[in-house]
Amino acid sequence: MRRFIMRACVTVAAGAVLGTGGVAGASASAAAPQAPQAVQVSSAGTAHAAVSPGTQLWAKLYNGNTLGHAESVAVSPSGNTVFVTGTKAEDDYVTIAYNTATGAQLWIKLYKGSGGLGNTAQAVAVSPDGNTVFVTGEASSAASQDDYVTIAYNAATGAQRWIKTYKGVVAVNFANALAVSPNGKTVFVTGQSDSAGFVAQYATVAYNAATGTQLWVKRYGGPGSSSDIAHAVAVSPSGNTVFVTGVSTSSASASSTFTDDATVAYNAATGAKLWARRYNGPGNGSDQAYSVAVNPVGGTVFVTGPSYGGTRSGSDFATIAYKA
């Protein structure tokens, strides 16, 4: 662990002491005063000047000999490891673990669905105990079948613990987000899954975090019965409630471009729907939620995203608070 010490006019370092007799060429009284400066001391006792905020500590590139893009990042509870996931051009999930202090690559894992194409990792999360990393996205299991595919890795070694697939009702299923319960026992995955009529709906899946056993699946379709896509998921501090938000077609009679924010609360243990709320902005246009967060002490859930067509032609931030 590193300790931080403030120094003023006198510096003590590596056994050298500045006494009242001063330093050759300068007297104590003539020395210009120094502004307080943070000094970083390592566990070995060596002093280093503190790094200024915003200083780049390291940068690491990965391309796997081809094009690729990162989608999501998460840090271990200890702060020692950072995990990144995304996709490379060969349609592989790519998940990489780095040492947070040095950027040294600790491990890298690739996953390709059995269909070979159309595999995209979208989100990564770490268990509260720091032992497991979870990755989700969509992967092909056949030429025209896309599934949610969620993978659990050993956080220290990258060894695969389990892999689970959600095939939905028909062939179109895209996972966008995941969250882990505060007690680390459950993983929640959400995204878009088409219904039998090829109408997109929210589909939220709960897995046992240790084994990958599917605990429940719940679907949500808005009044428009057209296109409902979940973009984010969060769990209450108590672990009792799961909140899913995204974009949902407003009504069957409206244009498909008219959408609302739609937020659904589920019982985390059973998947029972507790409530569903929709937000239609003042422009009665397109409202789209992309992120959700819960007050750390519970009680309130926050949703945000763009809201189009208000008092001007552009879009606004729309942030809504709900009683959790």
BABA-42926 format. One record per atom (N, C-alpha, C): residue in one letter; y, z, x. Coordinates in steps of 0.05 Angstrom, whole numbers, padded with zeros to 5 digits, always signed. Example, Ala and Ser with C-alpha at 12.3 -4.5 7.8 and 13.67 -1.06 7.14 Angstrom:
BABA-42926
a-00114+00156+00264/a-00090+00156+00246/a-00066+00156+00264/s-00045+00142+00257/s-00021+00143+00273/s+00001+00157+00258/
This chain:
BABA-42926
m-00024+00000+00017/m+00000+00000+00000/m+00025+00000+00018/r+00045-00014+00010/r+00070-00015+00026/r+00090+00004+00014/r+00105+00017+00032/r+00126+00036+00024/r+00153+00024+00031/f+00174+00031+00016/f+00200+00020+00020/f+00219+00043+00027/i+00235+00040+00049/i+00253+00060+00059/i+00281+00048+00061/m+00301+00064+00053/m+00329+00055+00056/m+00340+00064+00083/r+00354+00046+00097/r+00366+00055+00122/r+00397+00050+00120/a+00412+00067+00134/a+00441+00064+00134/a+00449+00055+00162/c+00462+00073+00178/c+00473+00064+00203/c+00453+00067+00226/v+00432+00083+00223/v+00414+00088+00245/v+00386+00078+00237/t+00374+00063+00255/t+00347+00053+00250/t+00327+00066+00269/v+00305+00075+00258/v+00283+00086+00274/v+00259+00067+00271/a+00250+00057+00294/a+00228+00037+00292/a+00210+00039+00317/a+00184+00040+00312/a+00163+00038+00333/a+00169+00056+00357/g+00177+00081+00351/g+00180+00101+00372/g+00206+00101+00387/a+00225+00082+00381/a+00251+00081+00394/a+00271+00097+00377/v+00286+00115+00390/v+00305+00132+00375/v+00333+00127+00386/l+00353+00124+00369/l+00380+00122+00377/l+00392+00149+00376/g+00400+00161+00399/g+00411+00188+00400/g+00441+00188+00400/t+00453+00212+00404/t+00482+00215+00404/t+00495+00202+00428/g+00479+00197+00449/g+00490+00184+00473/g+00495+00155+00469/g+00485+00143+00447/g+00491+00115+00441/g+00473+00096+00456/v+00480+00071+00455/v+00465+00049+00467/v+00482+00037+00489/a+00470+00026+00510/a+00485+00014+00532/a+00504-00007+00521/g+00529-00006+00529/g+00548-00026+00521/g+00562-00019+00495/a+00555+00003+00481/a+00569+00010+00456/a+00566+00040+00452/s+00587+00052+00442/s+00586+00080+00435/s+00580+00084+00406/a+00571+00108+00399/a+00564+00113+00371/a+00588+00110+00354/s+00612+00119+00364/s+00636+00117+00348/s+00646+00089+00344/a+00640+00071+00364/a+00649+00043+00362/a+00631+00026+00346/a+00607+00035+00341/a+00588+00017+00326/a+00598+00012+00298/a+00596-00013+00290/a+00605-00020+00263/a+00585-00009+00243/p+00595+00002+00221/p+00576+00013+00201/p+00560-00010+00188/q+00536-00003+00182/q+00518-00023+00169/q+00514-00016+00140/a+00513-00037+00123/a+00508-00032+00095/a+00479-00024+00091/p+00473-00007+00071/p+00446+00001+00066/p+00428-00024+00063/q+00405-00023+00075/q+00386-00046+00075/q+00358-00036+00071/a+00343-00049+00053/a+00316-00041+00048/a+00299-00049+00071/v+00281-00031+00079/v+00262-00037+00101/v+00234-00034+00089/q+00216-00053+00095/q+00189-00052+00085/q+00171-00042+00108/v+00156-00021+00103/v+00139-00010+00123/v+00109-00013+00115/s+00094-00026+00132/s+00066-00031+00126/s+00050-00005+00130/s+00025-00006+00121/s+00008+00018+00124/s+00004+00025+00153/a+00008+00005+00171/a+00005+00010+00200/a+00030+00023+00212/g+00051+00025+00196/g+00076+00037+00205/g+00095+00018+00217/t+00090-00008+00217/t+00109-00028+00228/t+00130-00034+00208/a+00155-00033+00217/a+00178-00039+00199/a+00184-00068+00199/h+00191-00079+00175/h+00199-00106+00172/h+00223-00107+00153/a+00241-00126+00158/a+00264-00129+00139/a+00253-00137+00112/a+00264-00126+00091/a+00255-00133+00064/a+00260-00162+00057/v+00243-00174+00042/v+00246-00201+00033/v+00266-00202+00010/s+00284-00221+00011/s+00304-00223-00010/s+00291-00233-00036/p+00301-00225-00059/p+00290-00235-00084/p+00293-00265-00085/g+00272-00278-00095/g+00272-00307-00097/g+00262-00322-00073/t+00257-00307-00051/t+00245-00319-00027/t+00217-00330-00033/q+00211-00355-00026/q+00184-00365-00030/q+00165-00352-00010/l+00145-00340-00021/l+00125-00326-00005/l+00103-00345+00005/w+00094-00362-00013/w+00074-00382-00005/w+00073-00404-00027/a+00061-00426-00020/a+00056-00448-00039/a+00030-00461-00032/k+00013-00465-00051/k-00013-00478-00046/k-00017-00501-00065/l-00027-00523-00054/l-00032-00547-00069/l-00062-00552-00072/y-00070-00562-00095/y-00098-00571-00098/y-00097-00597-00113/n-00111-00618-00103/n-00112-00643-00118/n-00141-00653-00120/g-00160-00640-00106/g-00187-00649-00109/g-00192-00678-00103/n-00175-00689-00085/n-00177-00718-00077/n-00170-00736-00100/t-00156-00726-00120/t-00148-00743-00143/t-00125-00730-00157/l-00116-00742-00179/l-00094-00730-00195/l-00104-00706-00210/g-00086-00688-00215/g-00094-00665-00231/g-00069-00650-00241/h-00073-00631-00259/h-00051-00615-00269/h-00060-00588-00277/a-00045-00568-00269/a-00050-00540-00276/a-00038-00534-00303/e-00052-00517-00318/e-00043-00511-00345/e-00036-00481-00350/s-00049-00463-00335/s-00047-00435-00342/s-00052-00418-00318/v-00039-00394-00318/v-00042-00375-00295/v-00044-00347-00305/a-00059-00330-00291/a-00062-00302-00298/a-00066-00286-00273/v-00057-00261-00273/v-00059-00243-00250/v-00078-00220-00256/s-00094-00212-00237/s-00112-00190-00240/s-00096-00164-00245/p-00107-00145-00259/p-00093-00119-00264/p-00086-00105-00238/s-00101-00109-00217/s-00095-00096-00191/s-00072-00110-00177/g-00066-00135-00185/g-00045-00150-00172/g-00054-00164-00146/n-00080-00163-00140/n-00090-00174-00115/n-00097-00203-00116/t-00103-00213-00141/t-00113-00240-00144/t-00099-00254-00166/v-00093-00280-00162/v-00081-00296-00183/v-00100-00319-00189/f-00104-00325-00215/f-00123-00345-00223/f-00108-00368-00237/v-00115-00392-00230/v-00102-00416-00241/v-00124-00434-00253/t-00118-00446-00276/t-00137-00465-00287/t-00122-00490-00296/g-00137-00512-00297/g-00126-00538-00305/g-00147-00559-00304/t-00139-00584-00299/t-00157-00606-00301/t-00151-00626-00279/k-00171-00639-00268/k-00167-00661-00250/k-00176-00687-00262/a-00169-00709-00250/a-00172-00735-00263/a-00201-00742-00270/e-00220-00731-00256/e-00248-00736-00263/e-00256-00721-00289/d-00237-00709-00302/d-00242-00694-00327/d-00259-00670-00322/d-00253-00655-00301/d-00266-00629-00296/d-00246-00607-00302/y-00256-00585-00313/y-00241-00560-00311/y-00240-00552-00282/v-00217-00542-00273/v-00214-00532-00246/v-00203-00504-00248/t-00217-00484-00237/t-00207-00457-00237/t-00207-00446-00208/i-00184-00436-00199/i-00181-00428-00171/i-00171-00399-00170/a-00182-00383-00152/a-00172-00356-00147/a-00158-00355-00120/y-00134-00344-00119/y-00119-00341-00094/y-00113-00311-00089/n-00111-00305-00063/n-00101-00279-00055/n-00071-00279-00061/t-00061-00259-00076/t-00033-00259-00083/t-00014-00255-00060/a-00023-00241-00040/a-00006-00235-00017/a-00003-00259+00002/t-00024-00273+00006/t-00024-00294+00026/t-00027-00322+00015/g-00037-00325-00009/g-00043-00351-00020/g-00070-00362-00011/a-00085-00347+00004/a-00111-00356+00013/a-00129-00361-00011/q-00142-00385-00011/q-00161-00391-00033/q-00186-00374-00030/l-00193-00360-00051/l-00216-00343-00050/l-00241-00357-00061/w-00237-00373-00082/w-00259-00389-00093/w-00248-00410-00111/i-00264-00431-00116/i-00257-00452-00135/i-00282-00460-00150/k-00279-00464-00176/k-00301-00472-00193/k-00293-00496-00210/l-00312-00515-00212/l-00308-00539-00229/l-00328-00538-00252/y-00320-00550-00275/y-00338-00552-00297/y-00334-00579-00310/k-00355-00594-00315/k-00355-00619-00329/k-00374-00617-00353/g-00364-00624-00376/g-00381-00624-00400/g-00403-00644-00398/s-00423-00640-00414/s-00447-00657-00413/s-00441-00686-00421/g-00418-00690-00436/g-00411-00717-00444/g-00397-00732-00421/g-00387-00717-00401/g-00376-00729-00377/g-00347-00734-00378/l-00334-00739-00401/l-00306-00746-00403/l-00292-00727-00423/g-00265-00727-00420/g-00249-00712-00439/g-00251-00682-00437/n-00252-00672-00412/n-00254-00643-00408/n-00227-00633-00398/t-00215-00614-00413/t-00188-00604-00406/t-00187-00574-00409/a-00183-00560-00387/a-00179-00531-00388/a-00151-00525-00396/q-00147-00506-00415/q-00121-00501-00426/q-00110-00473-00420/a-00128-00453-00417/a-00118-00426-00415/a-00137-00409-00399/v-00126-00388-00386/v-00141-00369-00370/v-00131-00341-00375/a-00149-00321-00375/a-00142-00293-00378/a-00162-00276-00362/v-00153-00252-00356/v-00170-00233-00340/v-00176-00209-00357/s-00200-00198-00353/s-00208-00174-00368/s-00191-00150-00358/p-00187-00130-00375/p-00171-00107-00367/p-00181-00093-00342/d-00207-00093-00337/d-00218-00080-00313/d-00217-00098-00289/g-00208-00123-00293/g-00205-00142-00270/g-00231-00154-00260/n-00253-00149-00274/n-00279-00159-00264/n-00286-00187-00273/t-00274-00196-00295/t-00282-00222-00306/t-00258-00239-00312/v-00261-00265-00307/v-00240-00285-00314/v-00251-00303-00335/f-00235-00308-00356/f-00243-00325-00378/f-00226-00350-00379/v-00239-00373-00382/v-00225-00399-00384/v-00234-00413-00409/t-00215-00426-00423/t-00223-00442-00446/t-00208-00468-00447/g-00218-00487-00463/g-00206-00513-00466/g-00225-00530-00483/e-00223-00556-00479/e-00242-00574-00494/e-00258-00590-00474/a-00283-00595-00482/a-00301-00611-00465/a-00319-00627-00482/s-00327-00650-00472/s-00344-00668-00487/s-00373-00661-00483/s-00388-00660-00506/s-00417-00656-00504/s-00432-00682-00511/a-00418-00702-00520/a-00429-00728-00526/a-00406-00748-00525/a-00413-00773-00529/a-00393-00795-00526/a-00369-00791-00544/s-00373-00780-00568/s-00351-00777-00587/s-00348-00748-00597/q-00359-00729-00582/q-00358-00701-00591/q-00342-00684-00572/d-00321-00671-00582/d-00305-00653-00566/d-00309-00625-00577/d-00314-00606-00559/d-00319-00578-00568/d-00301-00559-00554/y-00297-00535-00566/y-00286-00513-00551/y-00308-00506-00530/v-00300-00502-00505/v-00318-00492-00485/v-00304-00469-00470/t-00316-00445-00471/t-00305-00421-00459/t-00324-00411-00438/i-00314-00405-00414/i-00330-00397-00392/i-00320-00370-00381/a-00339-00353-00374/a-00333-00327-00361/a-00343-00328-00332/y-00325-00321-00314/y-00332-00321-00285/y-00329-00292-00274/n-00345-00286-00254/n-00341-00262-00238/n-00315-00265-00223/a-00296-00247-00227/a-00270-00250-00215/a-00270-00249-00185/a-00289-00234-00173/a-00290-00231-00144/a-00303-00255-00131/t-00323-00267-00143/t-00339-00287-00130/t-00337-00315-00142/g-00328-00316-00168/g-00328-00342-00182/g-00355-00349-00194/a-00375-00331-00191/a-00401-00337-00203/a-00399-00338-00234/q-00412-00357-00246/q-00410-00360-00275/q-00427-00338-00289/r-00414-00324-00307/r-00428-00303-00322/r-00441-00315-00347/w-00425-00331-00362/w-00435-00344-00386/w-00417-00368-00393/i-00427-00385-00410/i-00412-00408-00420/i-00420-00412-00450/k-00400-00415-00467/k-00405-00417-00496/k-00389-00441-00507/t-00402-00454-00527/t-00390-00477-00540/t-00387-00472-00570/y-00364-00481-00580/y-00359-00481-00609/y-00356-00510-00618/k-00375-00519-00634/k-00375-00547-00642/k-00360-00553-00668/g-00352-00532-00682/g-00337-00536-00706/g-00353-00549-00728/v-00338-00563-00746/v-00350-00576-00769/v-00356-00605-00763/v-00338-00618-00750/v-00342-00646-00741/v-00335-00648-00711/a-00331-00672-00702/a-00331-00678-00673/a-00305-00671-00658/v-00284-00663-00672/v-00258-00659-00659/v-00251-00630-00659/n-00252-00618-00635/n-00246-00589-00631/n-00232-00585-00605/f-00208-00574-00605/f-00192-00571-00581/f-00182-00542-00579/a-00192-00526-00560/a-00183-00499-00556/a-00157-00499-00540/n-00138-00483-00549/n-00111-00482-00536/n-00104-00455-00523/a-00117-00434-00532/a-00108-00407-00522/a-00131-00387-00524/l-00129-00366-00508/l-00148-00344-00510/l-00134-00318-00503/a-00146-00296-00512/a-00136-00269-00506/a-00160-00250-00505/v-00157-00229-00489/v-00178-00209-00486/v-00168-00183-00500/s-00186-00169-00513/s-00179-00144-00526/s-00172-00123-00505/p-00155-00103-00512/p-00147-00083-00493/p-00170-00067-00481/n-00192-00064-00496/n-00215-00050-00485/n-00234-00068-00470/g-00228-00094-00469/g-00243-00113-00453/g-00269-00122-00465/k-00274-00114-00490/k-00301-00120-00502/k-00302-00147-00516/t-00279-00158-00524/t-00279-00182-00540/t-00259-00202-00529/v-00267-00228-00530/v-00250-00250-00523/v-00245-00267-00548/f-00220-00274-00553/f-00212-00289-00576/f-00201-00317-00567/v-00212-00338-00579/v-00204-00365-00572/v-00194-00379-00597/t-00172-00394-00595/t-00162-00408-00618/t-00152-00436-00611/g-00150-00453-00631/g-00141-00480-00626/g-00143-00497-00652/q-00149-00522-00648/q-00151-00541-00671/q-00180-00550-00674/s-00189-00549-00699/s-00217-00558-00705/s-00216-00573-00732/d-00224-00598-00732/d-00223-00614-00756/d-00244-00605-00777/s-00236-00607-00802/s-00254-00601-00824/s-00271-00625-00830/a-00287-00623-00851/a-00306-00645-00858/a-00290-00670-00866/g-00266-00667-00876/g-00249-00691-00882/g-00232-00699-00859/f-00239-00690-00835/f-00224-00696-00811/f-00194-00688-00813/v-00191-00665-00826/v-00164-00652-00828/v-00164-00629-00809/a-00144-00628-00791/a-00143-00607-00771/a-00137-00580-00783/q-00151-00560-00774/q-00147-00532-00782/q-00146-00514-00758/y-00134-00490-00761/y-00138-00469-00741/y-00167-00462-00742/a-00178-00457-00718/a-00205-00445-00716/a-00204-00423-00694/t-00209-00398-00702/t-00208-00376-00683/t-00236-00364-00680/v-00245-00361-00656/v-00272-00352-00650/v-00270-00326-00633/a-00287-00307-00641/a-00289-00282-00626/a-00316-00281-00611/y-00315-00274-00585/y-00340-00272-00569/y-00342-00244-00558/n-00367-00235-00555/n-00372-00211-00539/n-00366-00218-00510/a-00347-00203-00497/a-00338-00210-00470/a-00360-00207-00449/a-00379-00189-00454/a-00400-00185-00434/a-00422-00206-00435/t-00428-00215-00459/t-00451-00233-00462/t-00444-00261-00472/g-00420-00265-00483/g-00413-00290-00495/g-00424-00294-00523/t-00437-00274-00534/t-00447-00277-00562/t-00424-00281-00581/q-00427-00301-00599/q-00406-00306-00619/q-00407-00284-00640/l-00384-00271-00645/l-00383-00249-00664/l-00374-00259-00691/w-00354-00277-00692/w-00344-00288-00717/w-00327-00313-00712/v-00325-00329-00733/v-00307-00353-00732/v-00291-00353-00758/k-00265-00357-00756/k-00248-00359-00780/k-00230-00384-00778/r-00227-00397-00801/r-00211-00422-00802/r-00188-00418-00821/y-00166-00432-00815/y-00142-00430-00832/y-00131-00458-00836/g-00127-00466-00861/g-00114-00491-00868/g-00090-00486-00886/g-00068-00499-00880/g-00044-00495-00896/g-00044-00511-00922/p-00023-00508-00938/p-00022-00522-00964/p-00021-00552-00962/g-00012-00562-00939/g-00011-00591-00937/g-00038-00605-00933/s-00058-00589-00925/s-00085-00599-00920/s-00084-00624-00903/s-00068-00623-00882/s-00064-00647-00865/s-00068-00641-00836/s-00051-00624-00824/s-00053-00619-00795/s-00044-00591-00789/d-00062-00574-00781/d-00057-00546-00774/d-00068-00541-00747/i-00051-00534-00727/i-00059-00531-00700/i-00050-00504-00689/a-00068-00487-00682/a-00062-00461-00670/a-00055-00465-00640/h-00033-00453-00632/h-00024-00455-00604/h-00026-00430-00588/a-00027-00406-00601/a-00026-00381-00586/a-00041-00359-00601/v-00050-00339-00586/v-00064-00317-00597/v-00057-00292-00581/a-00055-00269-00595/a-00049-00243-00582/a-00064-00221-00597/v-00068-00199-00584/v-00083-00176-00595/v-00065-00152-00595/s-00066-00136-00617/s-00050-00112-00619/s-00058-00092-00597/p-00040-00074-00589/p-00046-00054-00569/p-00070-00036-00576/s-00074-00032-00602/s-00097-00016-00611/s-00123-00032-00609/g-00121-00058-00608/g-00144-00076-00608/g-00156-00081-00635/n-00142-00071-00656/n-00153-00074-00683/n-00146-00100-00697/t-00125-00114-00687/t-00115-00138-00701/t-00110-00160-00682/v-00118-00184-00690/v-00113-00209-00675/v-00093-00226-00690/f-00073-00236-00675/f-00052-00253-00687/f-00054-00281-00676/v-00055-00301-00694/v-00056-00329-00686/v-00032-00343-00697/t-00019-00360-00682/t+00003-00375-00692/t+00002-00404-00683/g+00017-00421-00697/g+00017-00450-00691/g+00035-00465-00710/v+00027-00490-00715/v+00042-00507-00733/v+00024-00516-00755/s+00035-00517-00780/s+00019-00523-00804/s+00035-00541-00823/t+00023-00562-00833/t+00036-00580-00852/t+00045-00565-00876/s+00070-00571-00885/s+00083-00555-00906/s+00070-00557-00933/s+00066-00582-00943/s+00055-00585-00970/s+00042-00613-00972/a+00025-00615-00992/a+00011-00640-00996/a+00029-00663-01003/s+00052-00657-01016/s+00070-00677-01025/s+00091-00684-01004/a+00094-00668-00984/a+00115-00672-00964/a+00105-00691-00942/s+00124-00703-00927/s+00117-00719-00904/s+00102-00703-00884/s+00084-00715-00870/s+00068-00701-00850/s+00086-00690-00827/t+00111-00699-00825/t+00129-00689-00804/t+00141-00663-00813/f+00138-00655-00838/f+00149-00629-00848/f+00128-00608-00843/t+00134-00590-00824/t+00114-00570-00817/t+00128-00542-00816/d+00112-00522-00818/d+00121-00494-00816/d+00107-00480-00793/d+00120-00459-00783/d+00106-00439-00767/d+00086-00426-00786/a+00062-00422-00778/a+00042-00407-00794/a+00028-00386-00776/t+00030-00361-00784/t+00019-00339-00768/t-00001-00324-00785/v-00025-00319-00774/v-00047-00307-00788/v-00056-00282-00773/a-00060-00260-00788/a-00070-00235-00776/a-00099-00231-00785/y-00117-00225-00766/y-00145-00220-00772/y-00153-00192-00763/n-00172-00181-00777/n-00186-00157-00768/n-00202-00164-00743/a-00196-00152-00720/a-00209-00160-00695/a-00239-00156-00695/a-00248-00136-00710/a-00277-00130-00710/a-00293-00149-00728/t-00281-00156-00751/t-00296-00171-00771/t-00286-00199-00775/g-00262-00205-00768/g-00250-00231-00773/g-00238-00233-00801/a-00239-00212-00817/a-00227-00213-00844/a-00197-00218-00841/k-00187-00237-00858/k-00158-00243-00857/k-00142-00221-00870/l-00123-00210-00855/l-00106-00189-00865/l-00081-00199-00879/w-00069-00220-00867/w-00046-00233-00880/w-00041-00259-00866/a-00026-00277-00880/a-00017-00302-00869/a+00011-00306-00878/r+00029-00314-00859/r+00057-00318-00866/r+00067-00344-00854/r+00084-00357-00869/r+00095-00383-00861/r+00125-00381-00858/y+00137-00396-00839/y+00166-00397-00836/y+00175-00425-00838/n+00194-00430-00857/n+00206-00456-00861/n+00236-00452-00854/g+00245-00466-00833/g+00273-00462-00824/g+00293-00473-00843/p+00319-00468-00838/p+00340-00475-00857/p+00342-00505-00862/g+00333-00522-00843/g+00334-00550-00847/g+00312-00562-00863/n+00292-00545-00870/n+00269-00555-00885/n+00256-00578-00871/g+00255-00576-00845/g+00244-00598-00829/g+00218-00590-00815/s+00218-00594-00788/s+00194-00588-00773/s+00197-00562-00757/d+00181-00543-00764/d+00180-00517-00750/d+00153-00514-00736/q+00154-00506-00710/q+00129-00506-00695/q+00128-00481-00677/a+00109-00464-00682/a+00106-00440-00665/a+00088-00445-00642/y+00096-00437-00618/y+00081-00441-00594/y+00073-00416-00579/s+00084-00393-00587/s+00078-00369-00572/s+00080-00345-00590/v+00063-00324-00584/v+00063-00300-00600/v+00060-00276-00581/a+00073-00254-00588/a+00071-00229-00572/a+00073-00206-00591/v+00061-00184-00582/v+00060-00159-00598/v+00075-00137-00584/n+00091-00122-00598/n+00105-00099-00587/n+00084-00081-00573/p+00089-00073-00548/p+00069-00056-00534/p+00062-00030-00548/v+00080-00020-00565/v+00074+00005-00580/v+00064-00002-00608/g+00060-00028-00613/g+00050-00037-00639/g+00071-00038-00660/g+00064-00047-00683/g+00082-00046-00705/g+00097-00072-00711/t+00101-00089-00691/t+00116-00114-00695/t+00103-00136-00679/v+00101-00160-00691/v+00092-00183-00677/v+00114-00204-00678/f+00117-00218-00655/f+00139-00237-00652/f+00128-00265-00647/v+00140-00285-00660/v+00131-00313-00659/v+00156-00330-00652/t+00152-00350-00634/t+00175-00366-00628/t+00167-00396-00623/g+00187-00413-00626/g+00182-00442-00623/g+00207-00457-00633/p+00206-00484-00633/p+00229-00500-00642/p+00230-00502-00672/s+00254-00504-00683/s+00259-00508-00711/s+00279-00531-00714/y+00272-00552-00726/y+00288-00577-00727/y+00303-00579-00754/g+00326-00593-00752/g+00340-00602-00776/g+00356-00580-00790/g+00368-00562-00775/g+00385-00542-00787/g+00413-00553-00793/t+00433-00540-00781/t+00461-00549-00786/t+00469-00573-00769/r+00451-00581-00751/r+00457-00604-00734/r+00431-00620-00731/s+00433-00643-00717/s+00410-00661-00716/s+00389-00652-00696/g+00395-00634-00678/g+00376-00626-00658/g+00358-00603-00667/s+00347-00589-00648/s+00329-00567-00654/s+00341-00541-00645/d+00331-00519-00657/d+00340-00492-00650/d+00316-00476-00641/f+00321-00455-00626/f+00300-00434-00622/f+00297-00420-00649/a+00273-00416-00657/a+00267-00399-00681/a+00248-00377-00673/t+00257-00352-00674/t+00241-00329-00667/t+00240-00311-00691/i+00215-00305-00699/i+00211-00290-00724/i+00196-00264-00716/a+00204-00242-00728/a+00190-00216-00725/a+00177-00209-00751/y+00151-00202-00749/y+00136-00193-00773/y+00126-00165-00769/k+00125-00150-00791/k+00111-00124-00790/k+00082-00129-00784/a+00072-00117-00763/a+00044-00123-00754/a+00024-00110-00774/
